[in-house]
Each structure stands twice: as structure tokens, then as C-alpha cells.
Amino acid sequence: MNTDRRRRLVEQYRDGHRAVSDALAGITDAELDRSVSGEWTPREIAHHLADSEMMSAIRLRRMLAEDEPLLHGYDEVQFARALTRDRPIAASIEAMRWARESSLQIIERLGEHEWERTATHEESGPYSVDSWLETYAVHPHDHAAQIRRSRGKA
């Protein structure tokens, strides 16, 4: 990946928490558990983002600290189904925020040779630190749009 693209993706990654927070601004209790678009509800999305960010933080660290690790997938739908319930979303949004922030501190300090480190993802095969960034830079932005759609504000 070229340096300019990587820089843009790092900036997009940095902006992920803000995008989700903006999409959730002013949300009511009634809006948390419904989706006018038929997609996941905002509550499901908030908890999914925490799960995903914690998983992504571990994946990044394993790629940088271990030689060619095997990264395990997880059933995000089952996680949402089993773990969402009626839990408040604030802790999950903060977990997402701080998992991202700690990973951002790592990626901002990587040398070129570290960007080239790889792993194998058990579901998708070869996986690099650049691949990780491409996936997780856009992830919260996609879910912020989904939150807006679920609220009828797309």
C-alpha cells in the first residue's frame, strides 16, 4: 500500500468513534431497539462495535508480536444475539473508543517493515497489517451509516 493511501486510512480510522457518536447523537430509548431499515438495531450495532474493536485490537497485536499467527474468526451475528440484550450502550461505545485509541497509538508508530507483517485469518486466508487497516478504517463508518438508516435519518 502506498504511503498516501495508508495515511488517509489512518485518518479514517482515527475518525471512526466520532462517526458513530454523531450517528447516535440524541438517540432515544425507543430508537435503540428498532430499525426502520430492517437491519441491526442501534443497540446491536453499538455492542457489535465494541466486540469488533476488541477483536481487532488483539489481531493487530498478534500480527505485530507473533510470527505468522493464525487469527480466528467469530460469529458476529451470534455475538449480537447472545450478548446484546437490553444492556445500555455507553460502556460499549467507550470500549470501542479506547480499543481504537490504543490501536491508533500503535499504528501511528509502525515502521515500514511492521506494516508488512502478516498472519493467516482462518476464514479469509493471508492477512496483513495493511489489510487490517483497510478493514477497520471503514468499519465504524459503515455502521454509523447503518445507525442513521435504522433511525430513518439516512
C-alpha positions in Angstrom: 0.0 0.0 0.0 1.4 3.4 -0.8 2.0 6.0 1.9 -0.7 8.4 0.9 -3.4 5.7 0.9 -2.2 4.4 4.3 -2.2 8.0 5.7 -5.8 8.5 4.5 -6.9 5.2 6.0 -5.2 6.1 9.3 -7.2 9.3 9.4 -10.4 7.5 8.6 -9.6 5.0 11.4 -9.0 8.0 13.8 -12.4 9.4 12.9 -14.4 6.2 13.5 -15.5 6.8 17.0 -16.7 10.3 16.1 -18.7 9.0 13.2 -20.5 6.5 15.4 -21.1 9.1 18.2 -22.6 11.5 15.7 -24.9 8.8 14.4 -26.1 8.0 17.9 -26.4 11.7 19.0 -29.8 12.3 20.6 -31.0 8.7 20.2 -34.0 7.8 22.3 -34.5 4.6 24.3 -37.2 3.6 21.8 -34.8 4.1 18.8 -32.2 1.8 20.4 -34.3 -1.4 19.7 -35.9 -0.7 16.4 -34.6 -0.4 12.9 -36.8 1.2 10.2 -34.4 -0.2 7.6 -34.7 -3.8 8.9 -31.0 -4.0 9.7 -29.4 -4.4 13.1 -30.8 -2.1 15.7 -28.6 0.7 17.1 -28.2 -1.2 20.3 -27.0 -4.3 18.4 -24.6 -2.1 16.4 -23.1 -0.4 19.5 -22.4 -3.7 21.2 -21.1 -5.3 17.9 -18.7 -2.3 17.5 -17.2 -3.0 21.0 -16.8 -6.7 20.2 -15.3 -6.0 16.9 -12.9 -3.4 18.2 -11.7 -5.6 21.0 -11.2 -8.5 18.5 -9.4 -6.2 16.0 -7.1 -4.8 18.7 -6.0 -8.3 19.6 -5.5 -9.3 16.0 -3.2 -6.2 15.4 -1.2 -7.0 18.4 -0.8 -10.6 17.5 0.4 -9.7 14.0 3.0 -7.4 15.4 4.2 -9.6 18.2 3.9 -13.1 16.9 5.4 -14.7 13.8 2.7 -15.6 11.3 -0.2 -16.1 13.8 -3.5 -17.8 13.0 -6.3 -15.3 13.5 -9.6 -16.8 14.5 -12.9 -15.5 13.2 -16.0 -15.2 15.3 -19.7 -15.3 14.6 -20.7 -11.6 14.9 -24.4 -12.4 14.5 -24.3 -14.9 17.3 -22.3 -12.5 19.5 -25.0 -9.8 18.9 -27.8 -12.3 19.5 -26.3 -13.7 22.7 -24.7 -10.6 24.2 -26.8 -7.5 23.3 -30.0 -8.0 25.4 -31.1 -4.7 26.9 -27.7 -3.5 28.0 -27.0 0.2 28.0 -24.7 1.2 25.1 -22.4 3.7 26.8 -19.9 1.2 28.0 -19.7 -0.5 24.6 -19.2 2.8 22.8 -16.4 3.7 25.3 -14.8 0.2 24.9 -14.9 0.8 21.1 -13.3 4.3 21.6 -10.5 3.2 23.8 -9.7 0.0 21.9 -9.4 2.1 18.8 -7.3 4.8 20.5 -4.8 2.3 21.8 -4.5 0.6 18.4 -4.2 4.0 16.8 -1.2 4.8 19.0 0.4 1.6 17.8 -0.2 2.1 14.1 0.9 5.7 14.1 4.3 4.4 15.3 4.8 1.5 12.9 7.9 1.3 10.7 7.6 0.1 7.1 8.7 -3.4 7.9 6.0 -3.7 10.5 3.3 -2.8 8.0 4.4 -5.8 6.0 3.9 -8.3 8.8 1.3 -11.0 8.1 -1.0 -13.5 9.6 -3.4 -16.1 8.3 -7.1 -15.4 9.0 -8.9 -18.8 9.4 -11.8 -17.6 7.3 -10.2 -15.4 4.6 -6.6 -16.5 4.3 -3.5 -14.3 4.1 -3.9 -11.1 6.2 -1.5 -8.2 6.6 -1.4 -5.2 8.9 -2.4 -3.1 5.8 -5.4 -5.5 5.3 -6.3 -5.0 8.9 -6.2 -1.2 8.4 -8.3 -1.4 5.3 -11.0 -3.4 7.1 -11.1 -1.4 10.4 -10.7 2.1 9.0 -14.1 1.9 7.3 -15.9 -0.5 9.7 -17.4 2.1 12.1 -18.3 4.5 9.3 -20.3 1.7 7.6 -22.1 1.1 10.9 -22.7 4.8 11.5 -24.5 4.9 8.2 -26.4 1.8 9.3 -27.4 3.5 12.5 -28.7 6.5 10.6 -30.7 4.2 8.3 -32.1 2.4 11.2 -33.2 5.7 12.7 -34.7 6.8 9.4 -32.1 9.5 9.1 -30.1 8.3 6.1 
